[in-house]
Amino acid sequence: MRYEFIITGAVSEAVQAELPEVASTTYPTGGTALFGPVEDEADVLTLLARITGLGLSVVEMRQLPD
């Protein structure tokens, strides 16, 4: 299963280094998309907590097709 998290603003190299399991790209309507594989719902919640713990604001998250 894969998930995408849309956040406001850009992601620094230091923040990206803290989230090695996800890739990032500029989101077409602004912000940044972080996306990658997750094992289960608990993994999604852990990743969400890590993202917000780094001071990033998540505006949307969704499961991606495999």
Backbone as JSON Lines, residues from 0, in Angstrom:
{"i":0,"aa":"M","n":[0.85,-1.16,0.0],"ca":[0.0,0.0,0.0],"c":[0.9,1.23,0.0]}
{"i":1,"aa":"R","n":[0.48,2.28,-0.72],"ca":[1.23,3.53,-0.81],"c":[0.35,4.69,-0.39]}
{"i":2,"aa":"Y","n":[0.96,5.7,0.22],"ca":[0.24,6.89,0.66],"c":[0.94,8.14,0.17]}
{"i":3,"aa":"E","n":[0.14,9.2,0.03],"ca":[0.65,10.51,-0.35],"c":[0.18,11.52,0.7]}
{"i":4,"aa":"F","n":[1.11,12.37,1.12],"ca":[0.82,13.44,2.07],"c":[1.14,14.76,1.38]}
{"i":5,"aa":"I","n":[0.17,15.65,1.27],"ca":[0.4,16.96,0.68],"c":[0.64,17.93,1.84]}
{"i":6,"aa":"I","n":[1.75,18.63,1.77],"ca":[2.1,19.57,2.83],"c":[2.25,20.96,2.25]}
{"i":7,"aa":"T","n":[2.13,21.96,3.12],"ca":[2.35,23.34,2.68],"c":[3.85,23.6,2.6]}
{"i":8,"aa":"G","n":[4.23,24.42,1.65],"ca":[5.62,24.83,1.53],"c":[6.54,23.77,0.95]}
{"i":9,"aa":"A","n":[7.81,24.08,1.0],"ca":[8.85,23.2,0.46],"c":[9.47,22.37,1.59]}
{"i":10,"aa":"V","n":[10.13,21.29,1.22],"ca":[10.8,20.41,2.18],"c":[12.3,20.61,2.04]}
{"i":11,"aa":"S","n":[12.95,20.93,3.14],"ca":[14.4,21.11,3.11],"c":[15.1,19.76,2.99]}
{"i":12,"aa":"E","n":[16.37,19.8,2.64],"ca":[17.16,18.57,2.57],"c":[17.26,17.9,3.94]}
{"i":13,"aa":"A","n":[17.34,18.71,4.98],"ca":[17.43,18.16,6.34],"c":[16.16,17.4,6.71]}
{"i":14,"aa":"V","n":[15.02,17.95,6.36],"ca":[13.74,17.28,6.65],"c":[13.63,16.02,5.8]}
{"i":15,"aa":"Q","n":[14.0,16.11,4.53],"ca":[13.94,14.93,3.65],"c":[14.83,13.81,4.19]}
{"i":16,"aa":"A","n":[15.95,14.17,4.78],"ca":[16.86,13.17,5.36],"c":[16.22,12.46,6.55]}
{"i":17,"aa":"E","n":[15.3,13.14,7.25],"ca":[14.58,12.54,8.38],"c":[13.46,11.6,7.93]}
{"i":18,"aa":"L","n":[13.12,11.65,6.64],"ca":[12.04,10.82,6.09],"c":[12.55,10.04,4.88]}
{"i":19,"aa":"P","n":[13.54,9.18,5.07],"ca":[14.16,8.51,3.92],"c":[13.24,7.54,3.19]}
{"i":20,"aa":"E","n":[12.14,7.12,3.83],"ca":[11.26,6.14,3.19],"c":[10.26,6.76,2.23]}
{"i":21,"aa":"V","n":[10.21,8.1,2.16],"ca":[9.3,8.75,1.23],"c":[10.06,9.61,0.24]}
{"i":22,"aa":"A","n":[9.49,9.76,-0.94],"ca":[10.03,10.65,-1.96],"c":[9.22,11.95,-1.9]}
{"i":23,"aa":"S","n":[9.76,13.0,-2.5],"ca":[9.03,14.26,-2.51],"c":[9.07,14.87,-3.9]}
{"i":24,"aa":"T","n":[8.03,15.65,-4.19],"ca":[7.96,16.39,-5.44],"c":[7.09,17.61,-5.21]}
{"i":25,"aa":"T","n":[7.29,18.62,-6.03],"ca":[6.46,19.81,-5.95],"c":[5.05,19.44,-6.37]}
{"i":26,"aa":"Y","n":[4.07,19.89,-5.59],"ca":[2.67,19.59,-5.89],"c":[2.16,20.63,-6.88]}
{"i":27,"aa":"P","n":[1.39,20.23,-7.89],"ca":[0.96,21.14,-8.96],"c":[0.24,22.41,-8.47]}
{"i":28,"aa":"T","n":[-0.51,22.33,-7.4],"ca":[-1.25,23.5,-6.92],"c":[-0.53,24.22,-5.79]}
{"i":29,"aa":"G","n":[0.72,23.89,-5.55],"ca":[1.51,24.5,-4.49],"c":[1.79,23.49,-3.39]}
{"i":30,"aa":"G","n":[2.84,23.73,-2.65],"ca":[3.22,22.8,-1.6],"c":[4.07,21.67,-2.12]}
{"i":31,"aa":"T","n":[4.15,20.63,-1.33],"ca":[4.98,19.47,-1.66],"c":[4.21,18.19,-1.41]}
{"i":32,"aa":"A","n":[4.39,17.22,-2.28],"ca":[3.81,15.9,-2.09],"c":[4.9,14.96,-1.58]}
{"i":33,"aa":"L","n":[4.62,14.3,-0.47],"ca":[5.49,13.25,0.05],"c":[4.75,11.94,-0.18]}
{"i":34,"aa":"F","n":[5.42,10.95,-0.75],"ca":[4.73,9.71,-1.05],"c":[5.68,8.53,-0.92]}
{"i":35,"aa":"G","n":[5.08,7.39,-0.57],"ca":[5.88,6.19,-0.44],"c":[5.07,5.04,0.12]}
{"i":36,"aa":"P","n":[5.72,3.9,0.26],"ca":[5.03,2.71,0.75],"c":[4.82,2.74,2.26]}
{"i":37,"aa":"V","n":[3.74,2.13,2.7],"ca":[3.46,1.93,4.12],"c":[3.0,0.49,4.29]}
{"i":38,"aa":"E","n":[3.21,-0.06,5.47],"ca":[2.84,-1.45,5.74],"c":[1.35,-1.61,6.07]}
{"i":39,"aa":"D","n":[0.85,-0.7,6.92],"ca":[-0.52,-0.82,7.4],"c":[-0.97,0.53,7.96]}
{"i":40,"aa":"E","n":[-2.17,0.56,8.54],"ca":[-2.7,1.82,9.07],"c":[-1.83,2.38,10.19]}
{"i":41,"aa":"A","n":[-1.29,1.52,11.02],"ca":[-0.41,1.98,12.1],"c":[0.82,2.69,11.53]}
{"i":42,"aa":"D","n":[1.35,2.18,10.43],"ca":[2.5,2.79,9.77],"c":[2.12,4.17,9.22]}
{"i":43,"aa":"V","n":[0.9,4.3,8.68],"ca":[0.42,5.59,8.18],"c":[0.38,6.6,9.32]}
{"i":44,"aa":"L","n":[-0.16,6.21,10.46],"ca":[-0.28,7.12,11.59],"c":[1.09,7.5,12.15]}
{"i":45,"aa":"T","n":[2.01,6.55,12.18],"ca":[3.36,6.84,12.64],"c":[4.05,7.82,11.71]}
{"i":46,"aa":"L","n":[3.91,7.61,10.41],"ca":[4.52,8.52,9.43],"c":[3.89,9.91,9.53]}
{"i":47,"aa":"L","n":[2.58,9.97,9.68],"ca":[1.9,11.25,9.85],"c":[2.42,11.98,11.09]}
{"i":48,"aa":"A","n":[2.6,11.27,12.18],"ca":[3.12,11.87,13.41],"c":[4.55,12.38,13.21]}
{"i":49,"aa":"R","n":[5.35,11.63,12.49],"ca":[6.73,12.06,12.21],"c":[6.75,13.32,11.35]}
{"i":50,"aa":"I","n":[5.88,13.36,10.34],"ca":[5.81,14.52,9.45],"c":[5.41,15.76,10.24]}
{"i":51,"aa":"T","n":[4.35,15.66,11.02],"ca":[3.9,16.81,11.8],"c":[4.9,17.16,12.9]}
{"i":52,"aa":"G","n":[5.59,16.16,13.43],"ca":[6.61,16.4,14.44],"c":[7.8,17.19,13.91]}
{"i":53,"aa":"L","n":[7.99,17.16,12.6],"ca":[9.06,17.94,11.96],"c":[8.6,19.37,11.65]}
{"i":54,"aa":"G","n":[7.38,19.7,12.08],"ca":[6.87,21.05,11.88],"c":[6.19,21.28,10.55]}
{"i":55,"aa":"L","n":[5.91,20.21,9.81],"ca":[5.23,20.33,8.52],"c":[3.72,20.29,8.72]}
{"i":56,"aa":"S","n":[3.01,21.06,7.91],"ca":[1.54,21.1,7.98],"c":[0.96,20.25,6.86]}
{"i":57,"aa":"V","n":[0.29,19.17,7.22],"ca":[-0.35,18.29,6.24],"c":[-1.72,18.85,5.91]}
{"i":58,"aa":"V","n":[-1.98,19.1,4.62],"ca":[-3.28,19.62,4.21],"c":[-4.15,18.53,3.58]}
{"i":59,"aa":"E","n":[-3.52,17.43,3.18],"ca":[-4.27,16.33,2.59],"c":[-3.42,15.06,2.65]}
{"i":60,"aa":"M","n":[-4.09,13.94,2.8],"ca":[-3.41,12.65,2.7],"c":[-4.36,11.66,2.06]}
{"i":61,"aa":"R","n":[-3.81,10.74,1.3],"ca":[-4.66,9.76,0.63],"c":[-3.86,8.51,0.28]}
{"i":62,"aa":"Q","n":[-4.6,7.42,0.18],"ca":[-3.99,6.16,-0.28],"c":[-3.9,6.22,-1.79]}
{"i":63,"aa":"L","n":[-2.76,5.8,-2.32],"ca":[-2.54,5.77,-3.76],"c":[-2.78,4.35,-4.27]}
{"i":64,"aa":"P","n":[-3.16,4.24,-5.54],"ca":[-3.31,2.89,-6.1],"c":[-1.94,2.21,-6.18]}
{"i":65,"aa":"D","n":[-1.92,0.91,-5.99],"ca":[-0.66,0.16,-6.06],"c":[-0.2,-0.06,-7.46]}
